[in-house]
Amino acid sequence: MKAALLAGALLLSVAQPAPPRPRVTGIGHVAFRVSDAAAARRFYGDVLGLTEQAPQRQRIAYLIGHRQHVLLEPGLPAGEDERLSHIAFETTDVKAMAAYLTSRGVRILHPGERCTDTAIRVADPDGNIVEFIESTWPSDARRPAAGRALSSRLLHAGAVVRDEAAAHVFYREALGFSEIWRGGRTEGVTSWVNMRVPDGTDYLEYMLVTNPPDRRQRGVLHHICLVVPDIQSAWDGVVGRTDPAMRAQLSPPNVGRNDRWQLNLYDPDGTRTELMEPFTIR
């Protein structure tokens, strides 16, 4: 009798379906470590024109549009190469996401490392920290108030990926991301793969590498992309807001491999912000 009950319990446990994956709707924020808070504020607040919000757990928060943020974490040690802290994706149910990822064998990191009380963190196959924060869906469609900000939309974030196949197991197979574009600096060589969230239009850009990147390269690869309506207006704004003594270090806009106008800027620690027009050139 006991054997029959045990067999029945085992059969029931095997037959129990895995929990469903909740929606992944977009990028909520990207967090970078900085060595000089005042200098970082001049870049993100003065040059990019983003509005500083109330601090989030000792992090400096800048609003992008009405829902997204870039977070700055002061205290980057001298000589520390990695400045990306984490990338946060929005989901409709953090608790359900934790259950789903656990069922897939993904380890949930210690809750004390999260930004908010309704968030979880995991590590992707390359060790990049991915956070999931809870948000409503569909998101609020109201337009942000006009101001000094060069952009009101964080379109994508870049993360170093050494093994594309391993990254696909996590982002594509587990989380439901889908490829929308790939390209490279030279014809026939893939350097970047754009993976869109399953329930929105934001995307993660795989920054493919074959060797461990150095400090400068990490600042280029781990980046955010902000959409601007007109690259020339953005360029004029950046030049006007940059100290005259530093303007020679700026590189003018260029057309990227995706046929869109782009402008690359760097914060004082060398972390890249890419400004990009939303449409391809005609």
C-alpha positions in Angstrom: 0.0 0.0 0.0 2.8 2.4 1.0 4.7 1.6 -2.2 1.6 2.3 -4.3 1.1 5.7 -2.6 4.7 6.6 -3.1 4.6 5.6 -6.8 1.4 7.7 -7.2 3.0 10.7 -5.5 6.1 10.4 -7.7 3.9 10.1 -10.8 2.0 13.2 -9.8 5.2 15.2 -9.2 6.6 14.2 -12.6 3.3 15.1 -14.3 3.1 18.5 -12.6 3.6 21.1 -15.3 6.3 23.7 -15.0 5.1 27.2 -14.0 4.4 29.5 -16.9 6.8 32.4 -17.8 5.3 35.8 -17.0 5.6 38.6 -19.5 9.0 40.4 -20.0 7.9 43.8 -21.3 11.0 46.0 -21.6 14.1 47.5 -20.0 13.4 49.2 -16.7 16.8 50.5 -15.9 20.5 49.9 -16.4 23.0 50.6 -13.5 26.6 51.6 -13.8 29.3 52.0 -11.2 31.0 55.4 -11.1 34.2 56.6 -9.4 33.2 60.3 -9.1 29.5 61.1 -8.5 29.9 64.8 -9.2 31.6 64.2 -12.6 29.0 61.6 -13.5 26.2 64.0 -12.6 27.6 66.5 -15.0 27.5 64.0 -17.8 24.1 62.4 -17.2 22.4 65.4 -15.8 24.0 68.3 -17.6 25.1 66.9 -21.0 22.4 64.3 -21.5 19.9 66.6 -19.7 18.3 63.7 -17.7 16.3 64.6 -14.6 17.7 63.3 -11.3 15.2 61.5 -9.1 15.1 60.7 -5.4 18.0 58.3 -4.6 17.3 54.6 -4.8 19.2 52.7 -2.1 22.2 55.0 -2.3 22.1 55.0 -6.1 21.8 58.1 -8.1 18.7 57.8 -10.4 18.1 59.6 -13.6 14.7 59.4 -15.3 14.4 58.5 -19.0 11.0 59.3 -20.3 8.3 58.4 -17.7 9.3 54.9 -16.8 12.9 54.0 -17.5 16.1 55.0 -15.5 19.8 54.9 -15.6 21.2 54.3 -12.1 24.7 55.3 -10.9 26.4 53.5 -8.1 29.2 55.6 -6.6 32.3 54.0 -5.1 33.9 52.4 -8.2 37.5 51.5 -7.0 40.4 52.9 -8.9 41.6 50.4 -11.5 38.3 48.4 -11.5 37.6 47.4 -15.1 33.9 46.4 -14.8 31.5 49.3 -14.6 28.2 47.6 -15.5 26.3 46.7 -12.3 23.2 45.1 -13.8 20.5 45.4 -16.4 16.9 45.3 -15.2 14.0 44.0 -17.3 10.4 44.6 -16.4 8.0 41.7 -15.8 4.4 41.6 -14.8 5.0 39.2 -11.8 8.4 39.0 -10.0 7.3 36.1 -7.8 6.1 34.1 -10.8 9.3 34.9 -12.6 11.3 33.6 -9.6 9.3 30.3 -9.7 9.7 30.0 -13.4 13.4 30.6 -13.5 13.9 28.2 -10.5 12.1 25.5 -12.5 14.5 26.0 -15.3 17.5 25.5 -13.0 18.4 29.2 -12.8 19.7 30.2 -9.3 18.1 33.3 -7.8 20.7 35.5 -6.2 20.5 36.8 -2.6 17.6 39.2 -2.2 19.8 41.7 -0.4 21.5 42.5 -3.7 18.4 43.7 -5.4 17.4 47.4 -6.0 13.8 47.2 -4.7 11.6 45.0 -2.6 9.8 43.7 -5.7 12.9 42.5 -7.7 15.0 39.4 -8.2 18.5 38.9 -9.7 20.1 36.2 -11.6 23.4 35.8 -13.6 23.3 35.1 -17.3 25.8 32.6 -18.8 28.5 35.3 -19.1 28.1 36.4 -15.5 26.2 39.6 -16.4 23.7 40.4 -13.6 20.2 40.5 -14.8 17.4 41.9 -12.6 13.7 41.5 -12.9 11.5 44.3 -11.6 7.7 44.2 -11.4 5.7 46.7 -13.5 2.2 47.0 -14.9 1.4 46.0 -18.4 0.6 47.6 -20.8 2.8 50.4 -19.6 1.5 53.9 -19.1 1.5 55.5 -22.6 1.6 59.1 -21.4 4.2 61.4 -23.0 7.0 62.7 -20.9 7.0 66.4 -20.2 9.2 68.5 -22.5 12.5 69.4 -20.9 16.3 69.4 -21.4 16.6 65.7 -21.9 18.1 64.7 -25.2 16.1 61.5 -25.1 12.9 60.0 -23.6 13.5 56.4 -24.5 16.1 53.8 -23.6 16.0 51.4 -26.6 18.6 48.9 -25.8 21.5 47.9 -23.5 24.7 46.1 -24.5 26.2 43.2 -22.7 29.4 41.2 -23.3 28.7 37.7 -24.6 31.4 35.2 -25.2 29.3 32.2 -26.2 26.2 33.1 -28.4 24.7 29.6 -28.1 24.9 29.7 -24.3 23.4 33.1 -24.2 20.5 31.9 -26.5 19.7 29.1 -24.0 19.1 31.8 -21.3 17.6 34.7 -23.3 15.9 33.0 -26.2 14.9 29.6 -24.9 14.2 30.5 -21.2 13.1 34.1 -21.5 11.5 34.2 -24.9 13.7 36.9 -26.5 13.8 36.9 -30.3 16.5 38.0 -32.8 15.7 41.1 -34.8 19.1 42.0 -36.3 22.7 41.0 -36.4 25.8 42.7 -37.9 29.5 43.4 -37.6 32.2 45.8 -38.3 33.3 43.8 -41.4 31.2 41.9 -43.9 30.6 38.3 -43.0 31.6 38.7 -39.3 28.9 39.0 -36.6 29.8 41.3 -33.8 26.4 42.2 -32.5 23.1 40.4 -32.2 19.9 42.3 -31.2 17.5 40.3 -29.0 14.1 41.8 -28.4 12.0 41.2 -25.3 9.0 38.9 -26.0 6.4 41.4 -24.9 7.8 44.8 -25.9 10.1 46.6 -28.3 13.2 47.2 -26.1 16.1 44.8 -26.8 19.4 43.5 -25.5 22.4 43.7 -27.7 24.8 40.8 -27.5 28.3 42.3 -27.8 30.2 39.3 -29.0 33.8 38.8 -28.0 36.4 36.1 -28.4 38.9 37.4 -25.9 38.4 39.0 -22.5 37.9 42.8 -23.1 40.1 45.3 -21.4 38.9 48.3 -19.4 38.4 50.6 -22.4 36.7 47.9 -24.4 34.3 47.1 -21.5 33.3 50.7 -21.4 32.4 50.5 -25.1 30.7 47.2 -25.0 28.6 47.6 -21.9 26.5 50.5 -22.9 23.0 52.0 -23.2 21.3 53.4 -26.4 19.0 56.4 -26.1 16.7 57.3 -29.0 16.8 60.9 -30.3 14.4 62.3 -32.9 17.2 64.2 -34.7 20.9 63.4 -34.5 22.0 66.9 -35.6 19.9 68.6 -32.9 21.4 66.1 -30.3 24.9 66.9 -31.5 24.3 70.6 -31.2 23.0 70.1 -27.7 25.9 68.0 -26.7 28.5 70.4 -28.0 26.7 73.4 -26.4 26.6 71.6 -23.0 30.2 70.3 -23.1 33.0 72.4 -21.5 34.8 74.2 -24.4 38.1 72.7 -23.2 36.7 69.2 -23.7 34.9 69.6 -27.0 37.8 68.4 -29.1 37.4 64.9 -27.5 33.9 64.6 -29.0 33.4 62.5 -32.1 30.7 63.7 -34.5 27.7 61.6 -35.5 28.1 58.8 -38.0 26.0 56.2 -39.8 26.2 52.8 -38.2 26.2 49.4 -39.8 22.4 49.3 -39.2 22.0 52.4 -41.5 21.0 54.7 -38.6 22.6 57.9 -37.5 24.5 57.4 -34.2 26.5 59.5 -31.8 28.7 57.9 -29.2 29.4 59.7 -25.9 31.4 58.6 -22.9 30.9 59.3 -19.2 34.0 60.2 -17.1 34.6 56.5 -16.4 34.5 55.6 -20.1 31.0 54.0 -20.2 29.4 54.6 -23.5 26.0 56.2 -24.2 24.9 55.7 -27.8 22.4 58.3 -29.2 20.6 56.9 -32.2 17.8 58.0 -34.6 14.9 55.6 -34.7 14.8 55.2 -38.4 17.2 54.1 -41.1 18.6 56.7 -43.4 16.9 57.3 -46.8 
